[in-house]
């Protein structure tokens, strides 16, 4: 099945099966497709950076967790010593 695109006054068919990038239009280039791939790759890179930053924050949080627990236990212990039942 083909569809027709008007370019000035001439009609050129474009195949809609298989590879959408290919056209039978004279002088057609892959500039738009290349730009799309570049944008997709940049988006993927931003996602990778975001995930890496989240992983780093989680690792830092996990490293702080034992110290936080020790501090909490110390506070509870001090409170218990100062407030006997």
Secondary structure, 3 states (H helix, E strand, C coil): CEEEEEECCEEEEEECCCCCCCCCCCCCCCHHHHHHHHHHHHHHHHHHHHHHHHHHHHHHHHHHHHHHHHHHHHHHHHHHHHCCC
